[in-house]
Amino acid sequence: MRFHRRKVPAPVHPSGAHVTELHLLSGTNAAMATADAVVVGVLPARDDDTENGPRLAPGAAAVDAAFDGGLAALLALAGATGRADEVVRVPTRGTITAPLLVAVGVGPTGDEGPTAEQLRRASGAAARALAGTDHAVTTLSWSATDALAAEAVTATAEGTLLGAYAFTEYKNAGGRPAVRRVDLASDAAADDAEAALRRATAVATAVATARDLVNTPPNDLFPESFAARAAALGEAAGLEVEILDDAALAAGGYGGILGVGAGSSRKPRLLRLRWSGGPAPRASVALVGKGVTFDTGGISIKPAPHMDHMTSDMAGAAAVVATTVLAARLELPITVTATVPMAENMPSSTAYRPGDVLRMYGGKTVEVLNTDAEGRLILADAIVRALEDEPDYLIDTATLTGAQLVALGTRTAAVMGSEVFRDRVAVLGRGVGEDAWAMPFPDHLRAELDSRVADIANVTGHRNGGMLAAGIFLREFVHDGLPWAHIDIAGPAFHTSGPYGYTTKGGTGVPVRTLAAVLADIADNG
């Protein structure tokens, strides 16, 4: 059997690290493919048939045939159970062309086979296991049904690229390189598979861009350098770019951004990126992302343990920059404008203080009761500026509150805002594997933000409902009736323990895939 390969360009990795090439492989006999390793999926035993052990996922039939139908039994002897993230490596000893078989657990499935997220996660685990390998073939991209064929390619491609990701910019010895090339066996129609692979590659590139920005240490990524780096990404994608320095911010009256950045010798910036939407844009979307390049808490200083995690306090900005570039790369027929405030929150003789009153962009005044509630201050300025463009939709995202982790943990983003659009964003986020949950705006919390001397205070007088109060604060700067979603990613944006699935330690790139899904949905459905 002859195999036809179509190469898709590898992502342009901002850190310059090695990146995996993806190719499409048409044909069913992965056992005959010339490669260093073949990847197959393993499912747990059925509840009513545990004696027969784990089963093979769709796509493994040809490989199983080469083992005379005994592959599942062999893998069971090697310890495979099919649980998610499990990887078992078996030498093939000439049974198939590749010398190594990598079996990866998919987890329990329904009658229609693995979900897209299961394929994404299994592909990520396999990609990590393939580090140091030159060339592999994966059968995870083979679907159980024709209707899911292109979706299987998308999920496998994203999982492979994101699982292979490594940030090695600052390491003299970077460890084993990512697998150089992976061929995706697919039963999808050629055009559908190629389109799916190209979009998946673009999305994974955007996620890697956001991860790189988050993982860059704050001595190298500060407001000025962050703005310059983001501007270079935007210009390379053909975006309109504008940067306001501290003098321009002062002239414009951006009191929130200036206040937060006042304690640092590295002055704040406001970045604007715009994708025009092509000749006939169907809608306009404003994206706003929190870009605090490091957050000490300011005068209300944070405890020392884990303060290093605050290198990720610009993850919302990173996601918004990467997504706006992605919109241009995909040529989405909607206008996308990113407004990204960037500041470093430091304690010094020039830092803003608890008790200060800031006059925000647009004129509203805010009493500062806690300088560690700084993200909402720079976001408020940026939101008011973004609304001057009269967008049809507004999405802001930020590592905004520790209360988000208390409420939803480290892997689930909170989505607040106008109810219909809020729910739409949460559903789309879950659909692409970025867990998201809609949260309310209790009316009684607004009164607790009342200030003695200003229009509003930046925090309530207690810790209860802190995530919701932060969202309610932002609502004060959003026009009534505008479809708006606020995504708090304090937990999901930065992973502090061991890797799982396609999620590596450090910056995760959340919520790039959610934002991409929302933009695509607006482009298709308004």
Secondary structure, 3 states (H helix, E strand, C coil): CCCEEEEECCCCCCCCCCCCEEEEEECCCHHHCCCCEEEEEEECCCCCCHHHCCEECCCCHHHHHHCCCCHHHHHHHCCCCCCCCCEEEEECCCCCCCCEEEEEECCCCECCECCHHHHHHHHHHHHHHCCCCCEEEECCCCCCCHHHHHHHHHHHHHHHHHHCCCCCCCCCCCCCCCCCEEEEEECCCHHHHHHHHHHHHHHHHHHHHHHHHHHCCCCCCCHHHHHHHHHHHHHHCCCEEEEECHHHHHHHCCHHHHHHHCCCCCCCEEEEEEECCCCCCCCEEEEEECEEEEECCCCCCCCCCCHHHHHHCCHHHHHHHHHHHHHHHCCCCCEEEEEEEEEEECCCCCCCCCCCEEECCCCCEEECCCCCCCHHHHHHHHHHHHHCCCCCEEEEEECCCHHHHHHHCCCCEEEEECHHHHHHHHHHHHHCCCCEEECCCCCHHHHCCCCCCCCEECCCCCCCCHHHHHHHHHHCCCCCCCCEEEEECCCCCEECCCCECCECCEECCCCHHHHHHHHHHHHHHC
